Every structure is written in C-alpha cells, then in structure tokens.
Amino acid sequence: MAEGLLRERFPDKIVSSAGLLDITADWTADPSSVRVMREHGIDISSHRAKTLTLQMVEDADLILTMEEQQTRTVESRFPEAKGKVMRLGEYGGYDIADPFNRSLEFFMETYMLIEQSIEQLISRQPNLDH
C-alpha cells in the first residue's frame, strides 16, 4: 500500500518496495490491500514482492520502513543504508504494523496511517515534493 500511495503522490520519482524476508519474494499483493487501494483509486493488482538487495540500497536516496525494528534490521544488514533510512511514521512517533492476515478494517486503518505519515513526511521534508 505504501508503494502505491508514494507512486501516486510522487509520479516523477522512482518508487519501489522491498521486503526483508526472502520467502515473500514474488508474492502478489494481499487481496485486502488491493481492495482498499482500489477504493482510493489506486491499482496495485500487478504488485509482486521483492527482497531488499544491496543494489537497491545503493541506488536509493531514501529508504522508508514501517517499523523501528525494520529500520534497525536494514541498517544492520546494509551499513551503506545509514543516513538513508527512516520510519514512515517517524514524525508521528508510531510504527505501522503489517496488516497481513488481519481484518479488512485493519487494512483500512493501515492505509490511513500510511497516508497520514506521507503527509507528515512531506510537511517536515518539503524538498521531497520537488
């Protein structure tokens, strides 16, 4: 969902998402994610999960995580990421939990948190919007 929202918000930027677990590589988007995003006019039905690689880290200007533990894991696995990683909910002081295997309502709440976090990020980092 975050990738879809960020692509929508920043059409001129290269946006991609990647996970930390190899076992999820090539998974499709959860049907609840697809539904929630479609209700907000964004199609993520073609999404396929990828695993974060060193090349992705080196190519990235900014790496957003959903949870503080993910930030620590990325920086631990990829020392090159230090200074590029931040938690999406950083400015709101919260983690955004993975809604996998949760209710549709939880997916909706997650969408709202991601959307809110992107707006907080833009308000604190206005250079992102250029």
C-alpha positions in Angstrom: 0.0 0.0 0.0 2.8 2.4 0.8 4.4 1.9 -2.6 1.1 2.6 -4.3 0.5 5.8 -2.3 4.0 7.0 -2.8 3.8 6.4 -6.5 0.6 8.3 -6.6 2.0 11.2 -4.6 5.3 11.3 -6.4 4.7 10.4 -10.0 8.1 11.9 -11.1 10.1 9.8 -8.6 11.2 6.2 -8.8 9.4 4.4 -6.0 9.7 0.7 -5.3 9.2 -1.5 -2.3 11.1 -4.5 -1.0 10.8 -6.7 2.0 13.3 -8.2 4.3 12.2 -11.9 4.0 13.2 -14.0 1.0 10.2 -16.2 1.5 7.8 -13.5 0.4 9.6 -12.7 -2.9 7.2 -12.7 -5.8 4.1 -12.8 -3.6 1.2 -10.8 -5.0 -0.4 -8.0 -3.1 -2.9 -9.2 -0.4 -6.5 -9.1 -1.8 -7.5 -6.7 1.1 -4.7 -4.3 0.1 -5.8 -4.4 -3.5 -9.4 -3.7 -2.4 -8.5 -0.8 -0.1 -6.3 0.8 -2.6 -8.8 0.3 -5.4 -11.4 2.1 -3.2 -9.0 5.0 -3.2 -8.4 5.0 -6.9 -5.0 3.2 -7.0 -4.4 -0.1 -8.7 -1.8 -2.3 -7.1 -3.1 -5.6 -8.5 0.1 -6.2 -10.5 2.4 -5.8 -7.5 4.9 -8.5 -6.8 7.0 -8.6 -3.7 10.8 -8.3 -3.9 13.6 -8.8 -1.3 15.8 -5.8 -0.5 19.2 -6.0 -2.1 22.5 -4.1 -1.7 22.0 -2.7 -5.2 18.6 -1.3 -4.2 20.1 0.2 -1.1 22.9 1.8 -3.0 20.5 3.2 -5.7 18.1 4.7 -3.1 18.1 8.3 -2.0 15.6 7.4 0.8 14.6 4.1 2.4 11.3 4.1 4.3 10.4 1.4 6.8 7.2 0.7 8.5 8.5 -0.2 11.9 11.5 0.8 14.0 12.8 -2.8 14.1 12.8 -2.8 10.3 15.0 0.3 10.3 17.5 -1.4 12.7 17.5 -4.5 10.5 18.1 -2.6 7.3 20.9 -0.6 8.8 22.4 -3.8 10.3 22.3 -5.8 7.1 23.3 -2.9 4.9 25.7 -0.4 6.6 25.5 1.6 3.4 21.9 2.4 4.3 22.8 4.5 7.3 21.6 8.1 6.8 19.1 7.0 4.2 16.7 5.1 6.3 13.7 6.4 8.2 10.5 5.0 9.6 7.5 6.3 7.7 5.6 7.1 10.9 8.7 8.8 12.4 7.2 12.3 12.7 4.0 10.9 14.2 6.1 8.7 16.7 4.5 5.4 15.6 5.1 2.2 13.8 2.8 1.0 11.1 2.1 -2.7 11.7 1.9 -5.1 8.7 -1.8 -5.9 8.2 -1.1 -9.3 6.7 -3.7 -11.9 7.9 -5.7 -9.1 9.6 -9.2 -7.9 9.0 -10.3 -5.6 6.2 -10.8 -2.8 8.8 -7.2 -3.2 9.9 -6.1 -2.8 6.2 -8.2 0.4 6.1 -6.6 1.7 9.3 -3.2 0.9 7.9 -4.0 2.8 4.7 -5.0 5.8 6.7 -1.8 5.7 8.8 0.4 5.4 5.7 -1.4 8.3 4.1 -1.1 10.4 7.3 2.6 9.5 7.6 3.3 10.6 4.0 1.7 13.9 4.6 3.7 14.3 7.9 6.9 13.4 6.0 6.2 16.0 3.3 5.5 18.7 5.8 8.8 18.1 7.6 10.8 17.4 4.4 9.4 19.8 1.8 12.3 19.0 -0.6 10.7 15.6 -1.2 7.9 17.3 -3.1 10.2 18.7 -5.8 
